[in-house]
Amino acid sequence: MSGRKDVSRRGFIRAAAGGAGVAALGGLAAAPKAAANGETAWDRECDVVVVGYGGAGATAAITAHDAGARVVILEKGGEGGGSTYYSGGFFVSPRDVAGAVDYLMDCARAGDGHHFDIDRDDLTAWAEEAVQNEPWFRSLGGDPFVSLRGWYADAPGADSYVTWQPRENPTGVGLWQVLSRAVEERGIEVVYNAPGERLVTREAADDGSPVEVLGIVAAGADGPVAIRADRAVVLTCGGFDYNETLKQSYLRSYPHYSTGHPGNTGDAIALAARAGAALWRLTGTSANLCHKLPDVPVAFPSQLQLNAMSLSVVLVNRQGRRFVNEALNYDAVAKSLDNFDAVGRAFQNNPCWCVFDEKTRVKAPAGLPVPIGNPVYQWSADNSAEIEKGWIVRADTVAELAGRMEIEPAVLEATISTYNEHCARGSDPDFGRALGLIPLDEPPYYALKGYPGLWATGGGPRIDRQAQVLDVAGRAVPRLYVAGSASSFCFSHLYPLSGTAIGDCFAMGRIAGRNASAQEGW
């Protein structure tokens, strides 16, 4: 990106003093003066600071800039894109508001007429914004096409809940190219290698009002850099899918591996804590079945499961028994790995095994590339390299395979035999699988471990429909907004459809950008 900068206190001050450097840095002006609380000497000043340069960060920055705000984006890594770049390039843009709300409410059912911490009025406000995702993306130069409709076809509104992909490059890389180009064309400054360390706040008054956010301190090459945000700070720094402590605390089983960006370490939660932020939806995930390989930091979504409707593959637990309809959508299958066996006092399905035969082995790679448009590891087309590495277990018989999986051979043999009988009859009375009932009958046989995977976590600082952070007393925190996977707004339980998280990045990113830029300067 042109005008790319790494953060340093010296560089900030030098750029401001140089006159011409102001334009090159997106129009920011230096403000080396004490903050209102008398404790912080500001190194720089802008209207809106966006923390995190992924889909939500780009969207919020574009929107705030177009509303007339002076914007700077802080990105803790050396490149932008976040989990949007790692994604399949899907984004939800519903066809109508009422249908989208009905569908999302159905996906949040908790039973007995109740729902998981979600509100119809809030979802209506979200959907009114989300229906603009597709025309907004076109306004940036994208050319999207409808890709999928709501997974749960029997749910009300499923036909109106649709997802799109960019036509030219239908991957997250293609999606990111449109967003990053729009940021670059606007001359919005992006500062890399600049993780946010702490928010600067003004303490609450004696009347019990919430603290007020004044700016942020970022880490720099030669020391902390304090940036005054005259209007607001917007946190768009992703979820916590690479934070082991938070995952162990809030996700149902362990381990969970991420197929998203490694920068998702729960930064928004840590930063917003200084403002007394409440938390919500920390158990919510956009989940998948994944394969975690040695020495590769990112996990791979299971192409075996994603394509189960046309492959001879079954999923078995650590006892060698099937536990799910393998051809369900990826979120439903992944969440079935979290079931707890109270008798055995264990999560018997985590990890599980994908068991398949020779005709599946030669058909396609077992793992989906990550990022899909620019893989960090190139999986072999016929899985031969992964077999040679020992990542995929191989055996000539089912009994031999079971021994290598440390499963009782008789149990796995019975599982495969029963499944093959279901295939011969064309029905699966055990789990209702109707697609991909293809027998495992062509040796040799293979097994690959599968784990609960994460496109993204869903929870974080609690926000309202204005994308503004709420404190533990339910009060809006002045000048602090959150968008994207740092605190997903539109789902709390079942993941509704591919592209929901990025559709949320777009909708809440625009809401956050508009409201942040509309704040009066402090």
C-alpha positions in Angstrom: 0.0 0.0 0.0 1.3 3.5 -0.9 2.1 5.6 2.1 2.6 2.6 4.3 4.1 3.4 7.7 5.4 1.6 10.7 4.7 3.4 14.0 7.3 5.2 16.0 7.1 8.2 18.2 10.0 9.9 16.4 8.4 9.2 13.0 5.1 10.7 14.0 6.5 13.9 15.3 8.9 14.2 12.4 6.1 13.8 9.9 4.0 16.4 11.6 6.9 18.9 11.7 7.8 18.4 8.0 4.8 20.1 6.5 4.6 18.0 3.4 4.5 14.9 5.6 1.0 15.8 6.8 -0.6 15.1 3.5 1.3 11.9 3.1 0.1 10.7 6.5 -3.6 11.1 5.7 -3.9 14.7 6.9 -3.1 14.1 10.6 -1.9 17.0 12.7 0.5 16.8 15.6 -0.8 17.6 19.0 2.1 17.2 21.5 0.1 18.5 24.5 -1.3 17.1 27.7 -4.6 15.3 27.7 -7.5 16.6 29.7 -6.7 14.2 32.5 -3.3 15.8 32.9 -1.5 12.4 32.5 -1.0 11.8 28.8 1.2 13.8 26.6 -0.2 13.3 23.1 2.1 12.6 20.3 -0.5 12.8 17.6 -4.1 13.8 17.0 -6.9 12.6 14.7 -10.7 12.4 14.7 -11.1 8.6 14.6 -8.6 5.8 15.4 -9.5 2.4 14.0 -7.7 -0.4 15.8 -7.3 -3.4 13.4 -7.1 -3.5 9.7 -9.4 -6.3 8.5 -12.8 -6.3 7.0 -14.5 -4.4 9.8 -11.6 -2.0 10.2 -11.4 -1.1 6.5 -15.2 -0.6 6.4 -15.3 1.6 9.5 -12.3 3.7 8.2 -13.9 4.1 4.8 -17.2 5.2 6.3 -15.7 7.6 8.8 -13.4 9.1 6.1 -16.3 9.6 3.7 -18.2 11.4 6.5 -15.4 13.9 6.8 -13.3 12.5 9.6 -9.5 12.4 9.8 -8.9 8.7 10.2 -5.8 6.6 11.1 -5.8 2.8 11.2 -3.5 0.9 13.6 -2.6 -2.6 12.6 -0.5 -4.8 14.9 0.8 -7.0 12.1 2.9 -6.3 9.1 0.0 -6.7 6.6 -3.7 -6.0 6.6 -6.6 -8.3 5.8 -7.4 -10.1 9.0 -9.7 -13.1 8.9 -11.5 -11.5 5.9 -8.4 -12.3 3.9 -8.4 -15.8 5.2 -12.0 -16.4 4.4 -13.9 -18.0 1.5 -14.9 -14.5 0.3 -18.5 -14.7 1.3 -20.5 -11.8 2.8 -24.2 -11.8 3.7 -26.5 -9.2 2.2 -30.1 -10.2 2.9 -32.8 -9.6 0.3 -35.3 -8.2 2.8 -35.2 -7.1 6.5 -38.2 -9.0 7.9 -37.0 -12.3 6.4 -33.5 -11.9 7.7 -34.7 -11.1 11.2 -37.0 -14.1 11.2 -34.1 -16.4 10.1 -31.6 -15.0 12.6 -34.1 -15.3 15.4 -34.7 -19.0 14.5 -30.9 -19.6 14.5 -30.8 -18.2 18.0 -33.4 -20.4 19.5 -32.6 -21.6 23.0 -35.8 -23.6 23.5 -39.2 -23.0 25.2 -39.7 -19.8 23.3 -36.5 -18.2 24.5 -33.5 -17.1 22.6 -29.8 -16.8 23.2 -29.1 -13.2 24.3 -30.5 -11.6 21.1 -33.2 -9.1 20.5 -35.6 -8.7 17.5 -35.5 -4.9 17.6 -31.7 -4.9 17.5 -31.6 -7.5 14.7 -34.0 -5.3 12.8 -31.7 -2.4 13.0 -28.8 -4.7 11.9 -30.7 -6.1 9.0 -31.8 -2.6 7.8 -28.1 -1.9 7.5 -27.0 -5.3 6.2 -29.3 -5.2 3.2 -27.1 -2.4 2.0 -24.0 -4.6 2.0 -24.2 -5.7 -1.6 -24.8 -2.2 -3.1 -22.2 -0.8 -0.8 -19.6 -3.4 -2.0 -20.6 -2.5 -5.6 -20.0 1.2 -4.8 -16.4 0.3 -4.0 -15.9 -1.3 -7.4 -16.8 -4.9 -6.5 -18.9 -7.2 -8.7 -20.6 -9.7 -6.4 -22.9 -12.6 -7.2 -25.3 -14.6 -5.1 -23.7 -17.7 -3.8 -25.7 -19.4 -1.1 -29.0 -19.2 0.7 -29.8 -19.9 4.4 -28.6 -23.3 5.4 -31.7 -24.1 7.5 -34.2 -24.2 4.6 -37.1 -25.0 6.9 -36.5 -21.9 9.0 -38.6 -18.8 8.3 -36.8 -16.3 6.1 -34.2 -18.7 4.8 -34.7 -17.7 1.2 -34.2 -14.0 1.9 -30.9 -14.6 3.9 -28.4 -14.8 1.1 -24.6 -14.6 0.8 -22.5 -13.1 -2.0 -18.9 -13.5 -3.4 -16.8 -11.3 -5.5 -17.0 -12.5 -9.1 -13.4 -11.7 -10.2 -11.7 -13.6 -7.4 -14.3 -15.4 -5.3 -12.1 -15.8 -2.2 -11.2 -13.7 0.8 -8.2 -12.5 -1.1 -10.5 -11.1 -3.8 -12.8 -9.6 -1.1 -9.8 -7.9 0.6 -8.5 -6.5 -2.7 -11.7 -4.5 -3.1 -11.6 -3.2 0.5 -7.9 -2.3 0.6 -8.0 -0.6 -2.8 -10.8 1.6 -1.5 -8.7 2.5 1.6 -5.7 3.3 -0.6 -7.7 5.4 -3.0 -8.9 7.6 -0.1 -5.4 8.1 1.2 -6.4 6.7 4.6 -3.2 6.2 6.7 -2.5 2.6 7.8 0.2 2.2 10.4 1.6 -1.3 10.6 3.3 -3.1 13.5 1.4 -0.9 15.9 -0.6 -2.9 18.4 -2.9 -1.0 20.7 -1.6 -1.2 24.3 -4.2 0.6 26.2 -7.1 3.1 25.9 -6.6 6.5 27.4 -9.7 7.3 29.5 -11.1 10.2 31.5 -12.3 8.9 34.9 -16.0 8.9 35.6 -17.6 11.8 37.4 -19.0 11.4 40.9 -22.5 11.1 39.4 -21.7 7.5 38.3 -21.4 8.2 34.6 -19.2 5.9 32.6 -15.5 6.7 31.8 -14.9 8.5 28.6 -12.4 7.3 26.0 -9.9 10.0 24.8 -7.5 8.1 22.7 -5.1 5.1 22.6 -1.5 4.3 23.3 0.1 2.1 20.6 3.4 0.2 20.8 6.1 1.7 18.6 9.6 0.8 17.4 11.1 3.3 19.8 8.5 3.5 22.6 4.8 4.0 23.2 2.9 6.5 21.0 -0.1 8.3 22.4 -2.8 9.2 19.8 -5.6 11.5 20.7 -8.9 10.6 19.1 -11.0 13.8 19.1 -14.1 11.9 18.2 -13.8 8.2 18.9 -11.8 4.9 18.9 -13.2 2.0 17.0 -12.0 -1.5 17.9 -12.0 -3.9 15.0 -9.1 -6.1 16.0 -10.8 -9.5 15.7 -11.8 -12.3 18.0 -9.9 -14.5 20.5 -9.4 -17.7 18.5 -5.6 -17.6 19.1 -5.9 -16.8 22.8 -5.6 -20.2 24.6 -6.6 -18.8 28.0 -9.8 -17.2 26.6 -10.7 -20.3 24.6 -10.2 -22.6 27.7 -12.4 -20.2 29.7 -15.3 -19.7 27.3 -15.5 -22.4 24.6 -17.2 -25.6 25.5 -14.4 -28.1 24.7 -10.7 -28.0 24.1 -8.7 -27.8 22.0 -10.2 -25.5 19.3 -7.9 -24.5 16.4 -8.4 -21.4 14.2 -8.6 -21.3 10.4 -8.5 -17.5 10.6 -5.9 -14.8 11.0 -3.2 -15.4 13.8 -3.7 -11.9 15.0 -7.0 -12.7 16.6 -5.8 -12.8 20.2 -8.6 -11.1 22.1 -7.2 -7.6 21.9 -10.6 -5.9 21.9 -11.5 -7.6 25.2 -8.3 -6.5 26.8 -8.5 -2.9 25.5 -12.2 -2.4 26.4 -11.7 -3.7 29.9 -10.1 -0.3 30.8 -13.4 1.4 30.0 -15.3 -1.1 32.1 -16.9 -2.9 29.1 -19.4 -5.7 29.7 -18.8 -8.9 27.8 -21.3 -11.0 25.8 -21.6 -14.1 23.5 -18.2 -15.5 24.3 -19.4 -19.0 23.6 -20.6 -18.0 20.1 -18.5 -19.2 17.2 -18.4 -19.5 13.5 -17.2 -23.1 13.6 -15.9 -25.7 11.2 -14.2 -29.1 11.3 -10.5 -28.6 10.8 -7.2 -30.4 10.6 -4.2 -29.1 12.5 -0.9 -30.1 11.1 2.5 -29.9 12.8 4.6 -26.7 12.1 1.7 -25.0 10.3 0.3 -22.2 12.6 -3.1 -22.1 10.9 -5.5 -25.0 10.9 -7.2 -26.2 7.7 -11.0 -26.4 7.2 -11.8 -30.1 6.4 -12.6 -30.5 2.7 -13.5 -34.0 3.6 -16.4 -32.7 5.6 -17.2 -29.8 3.4 -17.6 -32.2 0.5 -19.1 -35.1 2.4 -22.2 -35.0 0.3 -20.2 -36.5 -2.6 -17.4 -38.5 -0.8 -17.1 -41.8 0.9 -16.2 -40.5 4.4 -17.5 -40.9 7.9 -16.6 -39.2 11.2 -16.0 -41.3 14.2 -15.2 -40.4 17.8 -12.4 -41.6 19.9 -14.3 -44.8 20.5 -14.7 -45.5 16.8 -18.4 -44.7 16.6 -20.2 -42.3 14.3 -21.8 -39.3 16.1 -23.2 -37.0 13.4 -24.7 -36.6 9.9 -21.4 -35.8 8.1 -23.1 -33.9 5.3 -24.6 -31.2 7.5 -23.3 -27.6 7.2 -19.8 -27.1 8.7 -21.0 -25.2 11.7 -23.5 -27.8 12.8 -20.9 -30.6 12.4 -18.2 -28.7 14.2 -20.5 -28.0 17.2 -21.3 -31.7 17.5 -17.7 -32.2 18.6 -18.4 -30.3 21.8 -20.9 -32.8 23.1 -20.0 -34.0 26.6 -20.3 -37.7 27.6 -21.3 -37.4 31.3 -20.9 -41.2 31.8 -17.4 -41.3 30.4 -16.7 -37.8 31.7 -15.0 -36.7 28.5 -15.6 -34.9 25.2 -15.4 -38.1 23.2 -15.8 -36.4 19.9 -12.9 -34.0 20.3 -10.8 -34.9 18.5 -12.6 -37.1 16.0 -11.4 -39.0 13.0 -12.3 -38.6 9.4 -12.2 -42.1 7.9 -12.2 -42.6 4.2 -11.1 -45.0 1.4 -9.0 -44.9 -1.7 -11.5 -43.5 -4.1 -11.9 -40.4 -1.8 -8.1 -40.2 -1.2 -7.4 -39.6 -4.9 -10.4 -37.3 -5.5 -9.3 -34.1 -3.7 -7.1 -32.7 -0.9 -8.4 -33.5 2.6 -7.8 -29.9 3.7 -9.1 -26.7 2.2 -6.2 -24.2 1.5 -5.7 -21.4 4.0 -5.9 -18.6 3.1 -8.0 -20.0 0.3 -6.6 -17.5 -2.3 -3.0 -17.6 -1.1 -2.2 -20.8 1.0 0.4 -20.8 3.7 0.8 -24.5 2.9 0.0 -26.2 -0.4 -1.8 -29.5 0.4 -1.1 -32.2 -2.2 -3.9 -32.9 -4.7 -4.1 -36.6 -3.9 -3.0 -36.4 -0.2 0.1 -38.4 -0.9 2.5 -35.9 0.6 0.4 -35.8 3.9 0.4 -39.6 4.0 4.2 -39.7 3.6 4.6 -37.2 6.4 2.5 -39.4 8.6 -0.3 -36.7 9.0 -2.8 -39.1 7.4 -2.9 -42.6 8.8 -3.0 -45.4 6.1 -3.8 -49.2 6.4 -4.8 -52.0 4.2 -7.8 -53.1 6.4 -10.2 -51.4 8.7 -8.9 -53.4 11.6 -5.4 -52.4 10.9 -6.4 -48.8 10.6 -8.2 -49.0 13.9 -5.1 -50.2 15.6 -3.1 -47.2 14.3 -5.9 -44.9 15.5 -5.7 -46.6 19.0 -9.4 -47.7 18.6 -10.8 -51.1 19.3 -10.7 -52.8 15.9 -14.1 -54.6 16.4 -15.8 -51.3 17.1 -14.5 -49.5 14.0 -15.2 -52.6 11.8 -18.8 -52.6 13.1 -19.2 -48.9 12.5 -18.0 -49.1 8.9 -20.0 -52.3 8.2 -23.2 -50.7 9.5 -22.6 -47.6 7.5 -22.0 -49.6 4.3 -25.3 -51.4 4.9 -27.0 -48.0 5.2 -25.4 -47.0 1.9 -26.7 -50.2 0.2 -30.3 -49.4 1.5 -30.0 -45.8 0.6 -31.0 -44.5 4.0 -29.2 -43.7 7.3 -31.5 -44.4 10.2 -28.8 -43.6 12.7 -28.1 -39.9 11.7 -30.4 -39.1 8.8 -27.6 -38.6 6.2 -29.2 -38.4 2.8 -26.3 -37.0 0.7 -23.0 -38.8 0.1 -24.2 -42.2 1.2 -21.2 -43.8 -0.6 -19.7 -47.0 0.9 -16.2 -47.2 2.3 -15.3 -50.3 0.3 -12.1 -49.6 -1.7 -8.9 -50.2 0.3 -6.5 -49.0 1.4 -8.2 -47.0 4.2 -7.3 -43.7 5.7 -7.9 -41.6 8.8 -7.2 -38.0 9.6 -7.8 -36.3 13.0 -10.4 -33.6 13.1 -10.9 -30.8 15.7 -13.3 -28.1 16.4 -12.2 -25.3 14.1 -12.9 -21.5 14.2 -13.4 -19.2 11.3 -13.9 -16.7 14.1 -15.1 -16.4 17.7 -18.3 -14.3 18.1 -18.1 -12.6 21.5 -16.4 -9.7 23.0 -17.2 -6.3 24.5 -21.0 -5.8 24.6 -22.3 -3.3 22.1 -25.6 -1.7 21.3 -27.2 -1.3 17.8 -25.1 1.8 17.4 -21.9 -0.3 17.7 -21.2 1.6 20.9 -19.6 -0.3 23.8 -21.7 -0.8 27.0 -20.2 -1.0 30.4 -21.2 -3.5 33.1 -24.0 -1.2 34.2 -25.5 -1.1 30.7 -24.4 2.5 30.0 -22.9 3.5 26.7 -19.2 4.3 27.0 -18.5 7.6 25.3 -16.3 7.5 22.2 -15.8 3.8 22.1 -17.1 1.5 19.3 -16.6 -2.1 18.3 -17.3 -3.9 15.1 -16.6 -7.2 13.4 -15.5 -10.4 15.1 -14.3 -8.4 18.0 -18.0 -8.5 19.1 -20.3 -10.1 16.5 -23.7 -8.5 16.7 -26.1 -10.7 14.6 -25.5 -14.3 15.9 -25.2 -15.8 19.3 -25.7 -19.6 18.8 -25.9 -21.4 15.5 -23.9 -19.7 12.7 -26.6 -18.8 10.2 -24.7 -19.1 6.9 -21.3 -18.6 5.3 -20.5 -14.9 5.1 -22.5 -13.9 8.2 -19.4 -12.7 10.1 -18.1 -10.6 7.1 -21.6 -9.3 6.5 -21.5 -8.2 10.1 -18.1 -6.6 9.6 -19.6 -4.6 6.8 -22.9 -3.6 8.5 -21.5 -2.8 12.0 -18.3 -1.4 10.5 -20.4 1.2 8.6 -22.6 1.9 11.7 -19.5 2.3 13.9 -17.7 4.5 11.3 -20.8 6.8 10.9 -21.4 7.1 14.7 -17.7 7.6 15.5 -17.3 10.3 12.9 -20.5 12.1 14.2 -19.2 12.6 17.7 -18.3 16.1 18.8 -14.7 16.7 19.6 -13.7 16.6 23.2 
